[in-house]
Amino acid sequence: MLDRNAENSSMHTNPDLVSDLLMGMRLYGLEYNRTQVSPPFGLRFPAIEGRAQFHFVGRGPVHLRGPGEAIHALDTGDAVLLPRGGEHSLVSDTKLKCQCITEFQPKALCRDVSEIVARSNERDQSSDVLIFSGCMEFDLGSMHPLVSLMPDVMRVNTLLERYPEILPILDAMEREAKEDRAGFAGILARLADVVSAFIVRAWVECGCGGTSGWVAALRDPRLGRVIAALHRDPGRDWTVAELAAQMGSSRSVFADRFQAVTGMTPVRYLTELRMRLAAQWISREGMPIETAAQRLGYGSQAAFSRAFKRIIGKPPGAVRVAQPRSRPAATDRQASAPAP
């Protein structure tokens, strides 16, 4: 799934662009659970819109059922990332009915990390299954198109041959999951963030599963330069002529090529990019709406708000939410200029 032949899938044609765009994508853990449960068991995880889900098996085996009808056999040391979340279950037997994870009463271990214990035998814990789970949020920035292209389930074991350096991290997670050493909960949470980000980066480096569209634009050296320019400076007053010059072609050839590959006009692409960035800044960083509008090139807050609602589906003020942790501010290089 993730490990593809380098000659068919690598993005060596434009490594600087891929690296630059990856710098705009982050993955934040919102809450974590260490679950210790005795077979037979069935744990259902409901779908949460806009959230990714991570699971690490500290002691197995366990079956991942879903999203959909897919079943994945997991064992000790396995890790999976469900980038779009979706309803799924962790079960000892694929035929078992499940209890929703929200019905358990977790015990807080530290900030953002809790523990769920559901044992049938308090004395003998050797057959218990240990699972460390994280509910995560993609802070996509300018990388928004990627998440819709990702597989439902991304397994770390498909990366081990190509990326052996991840093995020590998984070994450390297994040790921390099994032992109640000082600070283990916080260490597990940070390691889960690292492994999840590693899975996503490896998928990108291996060619994004051979997907087309937006990824095809990144692979095209000339069109990739245009995409990179838009992502680096979304607040600039870009014209079709300037973007065509970036590609080194006429305006008509550029416009036709851009729409054929991305499925939208350059103006639409830039507007969507701006609004996705604005949604992140306003909702996750608490940036004032006026500041976001100015950084993205809108001289009028009213014009910005109309564009925002058209793309996001709600006004800017409606996306502001309470945040579990601070976010770094947007870079100053995203300067203001007139918007399309």
C-alpha positions as CSV (number, residue, x, y, z in Angstrom):
1,M,0.0,0.0,0.0
2,L,2.7,2.5,1.0
3,D,5.9,0.8,-0.1
4,R,6.0,1.2,-3.9
5,N,8.8,0.8,-6.4
6,A,11.0,3.9,-6.4
7,E,11.2,4.1,-10.2
8,N,7.4,4.2,-10.5
9,S,6.4,6.3,-7.5
10,S,9.1,8.5,-6.0
11,M,8.8,12.2,-6.3
12,H,12.5,12.8,-7.2
13,T,11.4,15.2,-10.0
14,N,10.5,17.8,-7.5
15,P,11.9,17.0,-4.0
16,D,12.3,20.6,-2.9
17,L,8.6,21.2,-3.6
18,V,7.5,18.1,-1.7
19,S,9.7,19.1,1.3
20,D,8.4,22.7,1.2
21,L,4.8,21.6,1.2
22,L,5.3,19.0,4.0
23,M,6.6,21.8,6.2
24,G,3.0,23.1,6.1
25,M,1.5,19.9,7.3
26,R,1.4,19.0,11.0
27,L,-0.5,16.4,13.0
28,Y,-1.6,17.1,16.5
29,G,-2.8,14.6,19.1
30,L,-5.9,15.8,20.9
31,E,-6.5,13.0,23.3
32,Y,-5.0,9.5,23.9
33,N,-6.0,6.3,25.7
34,R,-4.1,3.3,26.9
35,T,-6.6,0.5,26.9
36,Q,-5.9,-2.8,28.8
37,V,-8.6,-5.3,28.0
38,S,-9.1,-9.1,28.4
39,P,-10.4,-11.3,25.5
40,P,-13.0,-11.6,24.3
41,F,-13.6,-8.0,23.6
42,G,-15.0,-5.6,21.0
43,L,-14.3,-1.9,21.1
44,R,-16.1,0.4,18.7
45,F,-14.6,3.8,17.8
46,P,-17.2,6.2,16.3
47,A,-16.5,8.5,13.4
48,I,-15.5,12.0,14.4
49,E,-15.6,14.5,11.6
50,G,-12.3,16.0,10.8
51,R,-10.3,13.7,13.1
52,A,-7.7,11.1,12.3
53,Q,-7.3,8.0,14.5
54,F,-4.1,6.2,15.5
55,H,-3.7,2.8,17.2
56,F,-0.6,1.1,18.5
57,V,-0.7,-2.5,19.7
58,G,1.5,-2.8,22.8
59,R,0.5,-6.4,23.3
60,G,-1.7,-8.3,20.8
61,P,-3.1,-9.9,18.8
62,V,-6.1,-7.7,17.8
63,H,-8.2,-7.3,14.7
64,L,-9.1,-3.9,13.2
65,R,-12.5,-4.0,11.6
66,G,-13.3,-1.1,9.3
67,P,-13.8,1.5,8.1
68,G,-16.2,-0.3,5.8
69,E,-15.9,-4.1,5.6
70,A,-12.1,-4.3,5.7
71,I,-10.4,-6.5,8.4
72,H,-6.7,-6.1,9.3
73,A,-4.9,-8.5,11.6
74,L,-2.6,-6.6,14.0
75,D,0.0,-7.9,16.4
76,T,2.4,-6.6,19.0
77,G,4.3,-3.7,17.7
78,D,1.9,-2.9,14.9
79,A,0.7,0.7,14.3
80,V,-2.0,2.0,12.1
81,L,-3.2,5.5,11.1
82,L,-6.8,6.1,9.9
83,P,-6.3,9.6,8.4
84,R,-10.0,10.3,7.9
85,G,-11.0,8.4,11.0
86,G,-14.3,6.7,10.2
87,E,-16.2,4.2,12.4
88,H,-14.1,1.2,13.1
89,S,-13.6,-1.5,15.8
90,L,-10.8,-3.2,17.6
91,V,-11.8,-6.8,18.4
92,S,-10.4,-10.1,19.6
93,D,-12.7,-11.9,17.2
94,T,-14.1,-10.5,14.0
95,K,-17.6,-11.9,14.8
96,L,-18.0,-10.2,18.2
97,K,-20.4,-7.3,18.9
98,C,-18.8,-4.2,20.1
99,Q,-19.1,-1.7,23.0
100,C,-18.5,2.0,22.1
101,I,-15.3,3.3,23.6
102,T,-17.1,6.3,24.9
103,E,-19.1,4.1,27.3
104,F,-16.1,3.3,29.4
105,Q,-15.0,5.4,32.3
106,P,-11.3,6.4,31.7
107,K,-8.9,7.3,34.4
108,A,-6.7,10.3,33.7
109,L,-2.9,9.5,33.6
110,C,-1.7,13.0,32.7
111,R,-2.9,15.9,30.5
112,D,-4.6,14.5,27.4
113,V,-3.8,10.9,28.3
114,S,-6.3,8.5,30.0
115,E,-6.4,4.8,30.7
116,I,-9.3,2.3,30.2
117,V,-9.1,-1.0,32.0
118,A,-11.5,-3.8,31.3
119,R,-10.1,-7.1,32.7
120,S,-11.9,-10.4,33.4
121,N,-9.1,-11.6,35.7
122,E,-7.3,-9.1,38.0
123,R,-4.6,-11.6,38.9
124,D,-3.5,-12.8,35.5
125,Q,-2.7,-10.0,33.1
126,S,-0.5,-12.1,30.7
127,S,-3.3,-12.5,28.2
128,D,-4.5,-8.9,28.3
129,V,-4.3,-6.9,25.1
130,L,-2.7,-3.4,25.3
131,I,-3.6,-0.7,22.9
132,F,-2.5,2.9,22.8
133,S,-4.9,5.1,20.8
134,G,-4.8,8.7,19.8
135,C,-7.5,11.0,18.3
136,M,-5.6,13.4,16.1
137,E,-6.2,16.5,14.0
138,F,-4.4,17.3,10.8
139,D,-3.3,20.9,10.8
140,L,-3.0,20.8,7.0
141,G,-2.2,24.4,6.2
142,S,-1.7,24.3,2.4
143,M,-1.7,20.5,2.2
144,H,-5.4,20.1,2.4
145,P,-5.8,18.1,-0.9
146,L,-3.7,15.3,0.5
147,V,-6.0,13.9,3.1
148,S,-8.7,13.0,0.7
149,L,-6.2,10.9,-1.3
150,M,-4.9,8.9,1.6
151,P,-5.9,5.2,2.1
152,D,-8.6,4.5,4.8
153,V,-5.9,2.6,6.8
154,M,-2.2,3.2,6.7
155,R,-0.1,0.5,8.3
156,V,3.4,1.1,9.6
157,N,4.6,-2.5,8.8
158,T,4.5,-1.7,5.1
159,L,7.3,0.8,5.7
160,L,9.8,-1.2,7.7
161,E,11.8,-2.6,4.8
162,R,12.2,0.9,3.2
163,Y,12.4,2.8,6.5
164,P,14.1,0.6,9.1
165,E,14.8,3.7,11.3
166,I,11.2,3.6,12.5
167,L,11.8,0.2,14.3
168,P,13.5,1.7,17.4
169,I,10.5,4.1,17.8
170,L,8.1,1.2,17.7
171,D,10.2,-0.8,20.1
172,A,10.2,2.2,22.5
173,M,6.4,2.5,22.3
174,E,6.1,-1.2,23.1
175,R,8.2,-0.9,26.2
176,E,6.4,2.2,27.4
177,A,3.0,0.7,26.8
178,K,3.8,-2.4,28.9
179,E,5.5,-0.7,31.8
180,D,4.2,1.9,34.3
181,R,7.4,3.9,34.4
182,A,7.4,7.5,35.4
183,G,6.2,9.7,32.6
184,F,5.3,6.8,30.3
185,A,1.9,8.3,29.3
186,G,3.4,11.6,28.0
187,I,6.2,9.7,26.2
188,L,3.7,7.4,24.5
189,A,1.7,10.4,23.3
190,R,4.7,12.1,21.8
191,L,5.9,8.9,20.1
192,A,2.4,8.3,18.7
193,D,2.6,11.8,17.1
194,V,6.0,11.0,15.6
195,V,5.0,7.6,14.2
196,S,1.8,9.1,12.7
197,A,3.7,11.9,11.0
198,F,6.3,9.4,9.8
199,I,3.6,7.2,8.2
200,V,2.2,10.2,6.3
201,R,5.6,11.5,5.2
202,A,6.5,8.0,3.9
203,W,3.3,7.8,1.9
204,V,4.1,11.1,0.3
205,E,7.7,10.1,-0.5
206,C,6.5,6.8,-2.0
207,G,4.3,8.6,-4.5
208,C,1.0,9.0,-2.6
209,G,-0.3,5.7,-3.7
210,G,-0.1,6.5,-7.4
211,T,-2.9,9.0,-7.2
212,S,-3.4,11.6,-9.9
213,G,-4.9,15.1,-9.9
214,W,-3.2,17.4,-7.4
215,V,-0.3,15.0,-6.8
216,A,0.2,14.7,-10.6
217,A,0.6,18.5,-10.6
218,L,3.4,18.2,-8.0
219,R,5.2,15.6,-10.2
220,D,5.1,17.8,-13.2
221,P,8.3,19.9,-12.9
222,R,6.8,23.0,-14.7
223,L,3.4,22.9,-13.2
224,G,4.9,22.0,-9.8
225,R,6.7,25.3,-9.8
226,V,3.4,27.1,-10.1
227,I,1.8,25.1,-7.3
228,A,4.9,25.8,-5.1
229,A,4.7,29.6,-5.9
230,L,1.0,29.7,-4.9
231,H,1.6,27.8,-1.7
232,R,4.6,29.9,-0.7
233,D,2.9,33.3,-1.3
234,P,-0.9,32.8,-1.3
235,G,-1.5,36.5,-0.4
236,R,0.1,37.8,-3.6
237,D,-2.1,39.4,-6.3
238,W,-1.4,36.6,-8.8
239,T,-2.4,37.0,-12.4
240,V,-2.8,34.2,-14.9
241,A,0.0,35.8,-16.9
242,E,2.4,35.6,-13.9
243,L,1.5,32.0,-13.2
244,A,2.0,31.1,-16.9
245,A,5.4,32.7,-16.7
246,Q,6.2,30.5,-13.7
247,M,5.4,27.5,-15.9
248,G,7.2,29.0,-18.9
249,S,4.2,28.8,-21.3
250,S,1.4,30.9,-22.8
251,R,-1.6,31.8,-20.7
252,S,-3.9,29.6,-22.7
253,V,-1.6,26.5,-22.5
254,F,-1.1,27.1,-18.8
255,A,-4.8,27.5,-18.0
256,D,-5.7,24.4,-20.0
257,R,-3.0,22.3,-18.4
258,F,-3.7,23.5,-14.9
259,Q,-7.4,22.7,-15.1
260,A,-6.8,19.4,-16.7
261,V,-4.5,18.2,-13.9
262,T,-6.1,19.8,-10.8
263,G,-9.7,19.9,-11.9
264,M,-10.1,23.6,-11.3
265,T,-9.1,27.0,-12.6
266,P,-6.0,28.7,-11.2
267,V,-8.2,31.4,-9.6
268,R,-10.4,28.8,-8.0
269,Y,-7.4,26.8,-6.7
270,L,-5.9,29.9,-5.2
271,T,-9.1,30.9,-3.5
272,E,-9.6,27.5,-2.0
273,L,-6.0,27.5,-0.8
274,R,-6.5,30.8,0.9
275,M,-9.7,29.8,2.6
276,R,-8.3,26.5,3.9
277,L,-5.4,28.4,5.3
278,A,-7.7,31.1,6.8
279,A,-9.8,28.4,8.4
280,Q,-6.7,26.9,10.1
281,W,-5.5,30.3,11.3
282,I,-8.8,31.5,12.6
283,S,-10.1,28.3,14.2
284,R,-6.8,26.8,15.5
285,E,-4.6,29.8,16.1
286,G,-7.2,32.3,17.1
287,M,-6.0,34.8,14.5
288,P,-8.4,37.8,14.1
289,I,-10.5,37.6,11.0
290,E,-9.3,41.0,9.8
291,T,-5.7,39.9,10.1
292,A,-6.3,36.7,8.1
293,A,-8.1,38.7,5.4
294,Q,-5.2,41.1,5.1
295,R,-2.5,38.4,5.0
296,L,-4.4,36.6,2.2
297,G,-4.7,39.8,0.1
298,Y,-8.2,40.9,0.9
299,G,-8.5,44.7,1.3
300,S,-12.1,44.3,2.5
301,Q,-13.2,42.0,5.3
302,A,-16.6,41.7,3.8
303,A,-15.1,40.4,0.5
304,F,-13.0,37.9,2.5
305,S,-16.0,36.7,4.5
306,R,-18.1,36.2,1.3
307,A,-15.3,34.1,-0.3
308,F,-14.8,32.2,3.0
309,K,-18.4,31.2,3.3
310,R,-18.6,30.2,-0.4
311,I,-15.6,27.8,0.0
312,I,-15.9,26.6,3.6
313,G,-19.7,26.7,3.9
314,K,-19.9,28.9,7.0
315,P,-18.8,32.4,7.9
316,P,-15.3,32.9,9.4
317,G,-16.6,33.5,12.9
318,A,-18.4,30.2,13.0
319,V,-15.2,28.2,12.7
320,R,-13.6,29.6,15.8
321,V,-13.2,26.8,18.4
322,A,-11.5,26.3,21.7
323,Q,-8.0,24.8,21.3
324,P,-6.3,22.2,23.4
325,R,-2.9,23.7,22.8
326,S,-1.3,26.7,21.2
327,R,-0.5,26.9,17.5
328,P,2.4,28.7,15.9
329,A,1.5,31.8,14.0
330,A,1.4,32.0,10.3
331,T,4.6,33.2,8.7
332,D,5.0,36.9,7.8
333,R,5.9,36.0,4.2
334,Q,2.2,35.5,3.5
335,A,1.9,39.2,2.7
336,S,-1.2,41.2,1.8
337,A,-2.2,42.0,-1.7
338,P,-5.4,42.3,-3.7
339,A,-7.4,39.1,-4.0
340,P,-9.0,37.5,-7.0
